[in-house]
Amino acid sequence: MDVALSKNGARLLRLFFIVVVAFLYAPIVILLIFSFNKSAVPTFPLSGFTLHWYRAFLANSEIRGALETSAIIAALSSAGAVVLGVLASIALTRHRFRIKPAVSALLLSPLVIPYVVFGISLLLLFHTLGVPRSLLTVVIGHIVISLPYTILVLVPRLDQIDVSLEEAAFDLGASRLRTFRSITLPLILPAVVSAFLIAFTTSFDEYAVASFVVGTRVTFPIYLYSALRFPSQLPQVIAVAVVVLVLSLAVVVAAEVGRRFVERRFVALESSG
């Protein structure tokens, strides 16, 4: 008899699942609780309920500036990573060439390169080329580290698409651009949205690479780490972390709902066709 199917095994699995969930989400719950704590020191028991820290961070121009900088960098780097990821994924799935394994390994190499090493390498490269550190240098670094994630999302989706659909469009006289716009892109749109969101969150939360190539405008993770050195700013940091968390969850839920809606629509179109 399989141990996992026995009563004791099922109990152990449920207990293990509860422990894992508690380990993952208990810090988030504690963060949420302390964001409403009246005391500036995050300790139990709580001294009272207040929204002061949320109002304080909204009035803090440094925090708002850091969030704006991170959002701009994440949006630009995600768009660039998705565009390059689509092109790279099409090349890997639709074309045959001798060095495909080497190209694939090169594109996915940022997954195994430590970000600290990569950040130092980019810093030396930009210094050698005479490129000043700015938002652009951070965007370039984040595109490189986000590109493997977009490829890993898009390649399986492209493999699921029947190549004969594209070949039929070519036979009817459609150009490659028209075929991509009318057939390939609609079919991979859910994967494109997922890749964009993964790249956005990767860029928004990234600290190591940005700390080496950032200019005068700091990103939110860099500001967060620097603010932790000052206990007086900790309650505001906790409040803004809760806001970012809630917005992230809202975006993920909206994206999942949109993805399922688009997939159902395409299934309906294929069935009617």
HELIX and SHEET records of a PDB file:
HELIX    1   1 VAL A    3  LEU A    5  5                                   3    
HELIX    2   2 LYS A    7  PHE A   34  1                                  28    
HELIX    3   3 HIS A   52  LEU A   58  1                                   7    
HELIX    4   4 SER A   61  ARG A   94  1                                  34    
HELIX    5   5 LYS A  100  LEU A  108  1                                   9    
HELIX    6   6 SER A  109  LEU A  111  5                                   3    
HELIX    7   7 TYR A  115  LEU A  129  1                                  15    
HELIX    8   8 LEU A  135  GLN A  160  1                                  26    
HELIX    9   9 VAL A  163  ASP A  171  1                                   9    
HELIX   10  10 ARG A  176  THR A  179  1                                   4    
HELIX   11  11 PHE A  180  THR A  184  3                                   5    
HELIX   12  12 LEU A  185  ASP A  205  1                                  21    
HELIX   13  13 ALA A  208  VAL A  213  1                                   6    
HELIX   14  14 PHE A  220  ALA A  227  1                                   8    
HELIX   15  15 PRO A  231  GLN A  233  5                                   3    
HELIX   16  16 LEU A  234  SER A  272  1                                  39    
END                                                                             
